[in-house]
Amino acid sequence: MPRNYRLQYWDYKGRGIYMITMNIDGRQPLLGVLQGGTDGAWVEYSSLGKDVSEQIEQAFEPYAQIQICAKQLMPDHLHFVVWVKEAIPVTIGEIIRKMKIGCTHAYQDYLRMNAQSTDAISKQHMNARSTDDVGSINDLRIHAQQPSLFEPGFHDRVLLHAGQLRSMINYVHDNPRRAAIKRAHPELFKLRHEQQVAGLGCTILGNCFLPDDPMKEVLQCSRSLTQTDIDRLKNECLQHAARGVVYVSAGISEGEKQICKALREAGFPLIILLSKGFPASGSPHARYYKPQGVYFETCAAGKLLLIEPSDELYEAPTVEAEVYQKTGIRDLPHTSLRYRFLALNAMVRRICR
């Protein structure tokens, strides 16, 4: 199914900065090979990858109003950042659609030039040296029967705030290093569905041994805390973490967010509960999911566990009783944000017990 993410009411002909993400159909590694390690990774482009890179440049070349700020092809997807400095006569989407057509033509030329007939592929299959080789050969055979290089649609992220441009450029250029880290530590980036945590079904990602630590403590802050109160509690938490405490938090209030950030930056382990955020089990995105930003680095260091409880948490009678006792509201809907946040806090306490 197409995956399109458009901002409603946004003028895609006007000024703006966009990070564009496009996936190879079936997420097959046709654009190149990841080389190097975690201290220096890069993608060695295939001949098709080189053609796709040129197609991106050619698509935007007629528009002097547009600057390509960053571009990175990965084996099975690509990112680029474009800055529309003045209004353009067509939408960004129209330019990208034409670019995709050019890339698909390059892909079809690539198949013809390589003359990958069924017989040749079968012969290579028999001589493949590893399961990765077999996968690549089968990928090419499958794609040889399909006219399009990319999945339908594309994802665009509109940069709305000061400072985001530099962050997005860094994100795009840093993709090979992050991919190398994930390749080196697959166990830390594997989504584990239907796992039992504190007696409830959850999806987890990260260091799954952190809940076994005997020195877990709840991190919850009232929204009424002043900044002075938050700073004082932050220093206490940093001192306790230095003595081996593992904090568990839903990171909901401003104080919780500040303290979790301080703990992450200091290199201390954390268990974070999420209301939503993971792709569904069996979805095409579950296989390729990885946490973003600071969560990625903390996860790679083995200092983070992300937990998303299933709906079982919100329906559990003991959790419901705890939430209703705290709020005094017996008819608070389970689907309301307040109920879900209080239920997450109840789960935090349950994990620590």
Disulfide bonds with the S-S distance in Angstrom:
none
